[in-house]
Amino acid sequence: MLINDLSKKILNQRKLIDRAIARVLNGSWLILGPEVELFEKSFAEYVGVQYCRTVANGTDALELAIRALGVSPGDRVATVANAGFYTSTALLAIGASPLYMDVDLDTHLVLDAEVERAIRDGAKVIVITHLYGRAVSNLEKIINLCNEAGVKVVEDCAQAHGAKVDGIMVGGWGDVGCFSFYPTKNLGALGDGGAVVTKDNELANKISRLRQYGWSSKYQVKLSGAKNSRLDEMQAAILSEFLPLLNGWNDQRRRVAKMYAEGIKNTSLILPNAEDEGYVAHLYVVRSASRDALKKYLKEKNISTDIHYPICDYRQPIFNDKYKNLALPNTEKLMDEVLTLPCYPELTDDEVKEVIRVINDCEL
C-alpha cells in the first residue's frame, strides 16, 4: 500500500484534467494568461481575501512573501524547525537569519510562549506554520501580539488548504498566506505550483513584480530580489477544475483520520486529535517511542510510511555548528518519534482497516 497513490486521483479526475488541458491548448496562451487570472480570483474568494498571486512553488511563495514584507539580509525571521526546512530555504535565499521556535508536543504547532520570545528577540517577521493539515488554533492571540509589537505575520498554509480557525480560512489571518500546490497537497496540481494570498493591495502588487524579474513594466526592472517564478496556464487550469472538489476531498481525508482514531488501539502509539474544523488531515502523523521498529514492521506488511520530518532545521549539515547551543526539546523529541501513515481521499475503507489491523497486531 502506497502512502499516497496519485494514480487513483488522476484516474478519477481524468475528464476534468483533459478538459483543462484542452482549454489551454485551444487558447494557446501558456504563461500568465486567463487561466492564471481565473484561478487567482477563485482561490482568493475561497480563502476569503482580496488578492492571490500564483508562483512556481510553495517555497518561492514563502520567499517572495517575506521579501515583500521588507525583510533584508541579516534580519531575523522566526519559524518552527520541525517542518522540513522549506521556510529555512526561503530565508537563506534572502539572507535572513532564522530564529527557531519550539512547538507543542501534542499539536506539533508553535507555542505561544515561543512567539513571545521571538518578538523579544527581535524578529521582524514571524512565520506561523499550519502543519500536517492542522491549523494553529490561537491565531487571534498571535496576530494581536505581533500587531502590538509591529511584527509582520506570514502564514505557511502549504499543508492546510481549507482549514479554518473560528470560521476564517487559514491564509486569511496574517499579513500574507503562502500555499503550495505540490501534487500530494490537499489542493494539488499535476506539477509544482504555489500562491501568496493577502488583503493588502500594495503587497499583492509587490508579489506580482517580484515573481517576474522585478519589472515595473516590460523589461524595466525596478524591484530588487525578484526572480522568475510563475504558475503556468496548464497547472492553473487544472487547479481551477480541482478547487470545487477541495472541501469534499478534505472530508474524505477526515474520514480516514477518524477511522484511524477510532480503530487504532495499540497503546504504544500517540494519535493526533482529528475532531475540529482546524484539521484537514493533510497527513496522519502518529508518534511512537519505537518509531523505527514500527516503520520497519509496516514495510514488511507492505504498508508504506514516511517521516515528516526526521531532522530539525537547525541540525541540518548546512549550518555546521551555527546552532550548536540551541536546544528545542519538544521539536527534538518529535523528530525521533513521528511517523506518517497513508491518508489521502482515494484510500478505501478496506485499506484503512488493513492498516489499523496491522498496527493493532504489532507488538513493540
N, C-alpha and C positions, 0 to 999 in steps of 0.2 A: 504494500500500500504506500503510495507516494504521500509526501507531506502536503503537496498541493499539485493536483493534476490539471494543468491548464488545457489539456486536450479536451476535457469534458466541457469546459466553458466555451471553447472555440466551436465545438460540435453543436452545442445547444444554441449558440447565438450566431451561427453561420449566416443565416439570412440577413440579420442586421449588419453583420460585418461586410457582407457582399454589397449590400445596399449603400453603405457608407463609402466603400471603395469606388463603386460605380459612380456615385455622385461626384467624387473628387476627380476621377478620370474624365468624366463628361464635362466638368467645368474647366479642367486644365489649369487650375490655379493651385500651386503646390506649397507656397510659403506665405504666412501672414495674410491669408485671404478670408473669404466669407465663412468658411468652416471654423477657423480660429475665432473670428468675431462672434459667431453664433454660440460656440461653446463657452467663451469667456462670459458672455451675457447670461447664459443659462446657469453656469456654475456660480457666478456671483449671486444670482437670485436664490439659488439653492442654499448657499451658505448664509444669505441674509445681509450681504454687504453691497456697496455700490459698484465696486471695481474688482475685476480679475484680470491678471496679466499672465499668460502662459509662457513657459520657458522650456528648455530642453530636458530638464530633470529636476528632481526634488532637491538635490544638493545645490544646484545653481539657484533654485528658488531661495534657499536659505542665504546663500552668499549675496545675491543681489538685493534681497530684502534688508539684510544687515548693512550693506553698503549704503542703501537708500536712506537709512536712518542716521547716516553720518559717521559711522564707525570708520576709524582710520588706523593705520599701523600703530601698534603699541597700546591701543585702547583695550580695556578689559571687558570681556563679554562672558556672562555666566551661563553655564549649561550643565546638564547632568552628564555623567560619564558611563552610563550603562546602556547607551542607545546606538552602538555600532560605529562611532567615530564620524558620522555624517556631518553633524554640526561642527565638530572639530575640523574636518576637512575644509568646510566653508570659511572658518575663522582663520586657518592657516593661509588660505588663498588671499585673504585680505591683509594678513599680517597682524591681526588682532591677537590678544593674549587670552587664552581660555582660562576661566575661573570656574573650577568644578564644584558642583553642589551634590550633597548626598541625597538619597531617596528613602522613601518609606519601604520597609520590608514587605508589607502586605500588598500595597498598590504598585510598587516599583516606580512611583512618581515622586517628584521633587517635594521636599519637606518645607513647610512654611518658614521654619527657623533658618533654613539654608538660603532661602530667598532674602530674608532679612540680613543674613551675614553677607551675602553677595552685594547688597546695597551698601552696607557699611564699608565693604572692602573696595568700593569704587567702581562697580560695574556700570558701564554706560548703557548696556542693553542686557536684558535677561531673556534667554530662550526657554520657553516653557514647552516641554516635550510631552505630548499625549502618546503614551507608549502601549504597544500591543493591542490597540483599539480601545484603550481606557483613557477617558478624559480626566485631566486634573480637576477635581471637584470644587476646589476652593478658589476658583478663578477670580471671583469678585474681590475677595480679600487681597489676593496677589496684585491684581490690577490697581487697587486703591493704594497699596503700599508703594508700588512703583510710581504711580502718578504723583504722590506726595513728595517723592524723592527726585522727581524729574528723570526717571529711568524709563526707557522705552521697552516695550514687550513684544517679542516675536513668538507666535505660537507655531510649534512644529507639529503639524497635523498629518504627517506623512502616513501614519498608521491609524488614523481615526476619522476618516471620511464619514460624515453623517452622525457622529456622536454629538450629544447635546449636554449642556450644563445649565440647569434652571431654564430649560426651554430654548436656549440660544445655542446655535451650532458652534462647534469649535472652529476657529478661524475668524469668528466674529467678535471676539473679546479683545484681543490685543491690538497694537498699532498695525500689525500685519499678521497674516496667517500664511503658512507655507505648506504646500501639498506636493506629494509625489504621485504619479500615475504609472509607476512601475507595474508590470503585468500582474503581479500577485497581490497588489493593494486592493482594498475594498472597492475602489473605483480604479480599475487598471486598464491601461491601453494595451496594444499589441506591440509595444516597444517602450522606449523611455519617454518621459514627459513630466512636467511639473507646473506649478502655478503659484502665484502670490496673490492673495486677496487682501483688500483693505477698504476702509470707508473714506480714506483721505485722497482727494483728487491729486494733490501735489506728489504724494508718494507713488500713486499709480503712474503718473506721467514720468517720474524718475525711473521706475522699473521699465517702462516702455523704451526709454532711451538706453538704459543700462543693458538690456537684452540684445540691443542691436548697435554695437560698436560705440555707443555714446553719442550717436547722431542727434543733432538738433533739427537738421534737415538732411536730405540725402547727401552723403559724402562729406558733411560738415560735422566734425567731432568737437563737442564742447564739454562732454562729461567724462571725467577720468574713471578708471576702474571698471570700465564696461567690457563686454565680451560678446561673442556671437552665440546666443542661447535662445533658440526659438522652437516652439512646438510646430511640427509640420501639419499640413492640412489633412493628411490621411489619419493621423492619430486623433486630431481634433474631431473629425467626422465620426470616428469610431466611439470616442468618448461621449459625443452627443447622443449616439444611439444607446450607450450603456447607462447614462445618467438616470433616466427614468426607472431603471431596474435596481438602482443602488439601495434604496430602502428595503426592497424585498430581499436582495442579497444579504443585507445586514441582518434581517430577521432570520434568514437561514443559518447564518453564522451563529447567531444567538441560540438557535435551536440545537446546533451541535454542542455549543458550550453548556447549555442546560442539561443535555443528555449526559455529558461528562460529569457535571457537578452532581447530578442525581445518581449516576451509576457507579462512579469510582469509589470503592470502599477501602481501598488499600491505604492504611493509615500512615504508611511511610511517605506518602505524597502530601504536599500542601497545595490545595487547589485555589484558583483565583475566584473572587466574587464575580458572578455573572448575571447580576439581577437588575441593574439600573440602566437608565437611558444613556448614561455616560460610557457605556461599554458596547462596542460594535464588533467585538470578537475578531479583530484582525488576526491575532494569534492566540492560541490557547496555551499559556505558559504555566507549567506546574513547577514545583520545587521539590527537590529530593536531596537529602544528605548523601545518597548513593547514586547521584545523577549519572555518572559514567557507567556504572554497572547496569542501571536501568536502560540507558541508551543502547548498550550492547545487547541486552536481553531482548529489547523490542526489535532491534535489527535482525536478530536470529529468528524472530517470529514474522519477518518480512513487513515490519511496520517502520516506516521512515520517520525520523525525528530530526530536530536541529537545535542548536544552541544560540539563542538570541539574548545576550551576546557573551562570548567567552572571555573577553579581555576588557578591563576598564580602559577608557580613553587615555588616562594619564599613565598607564602602564604599557602603552604601545611603544615598540622599539624606536620609533621616530623621535621620541622625546629624550632618549637616553636617560640621564639622571635628573632631568629638569624638575620632576615632581617626586623625587625620592623621599622627601619628607612629608608628602601628602598621604593621608590615610582617610578613606571614607568607608567606615566599617560595614555599613549596610550594602553599599554598592559592591564591595569586595566579596561579601558573603553570597550575594545573589549571583555573581559571576561563576561561583563554584557549584550552584545548585539549580539554576534554571534549565528547563528542557521544554521544547515546543512540540506539542502533539499535532497531528493532522487536524486542520479546521478550515474548511472552505465551503462555499454554498452548495457545491455539487456532491459533497460527501453524503453517502446514503445512510439511512438509519442502521442498516445491517453492518456497514463498515464501521460506524461509530461503536456499535455494540461489540464488534470484534476487538477493537482497541480496548474497550472497557474490560472485556473478559480477560484479555491477555494481561492487562495491568493488575487486575484483581487476583489473578493466579500467580503473580510474581512474588517471590519471597526474597527480600533484600536484607 
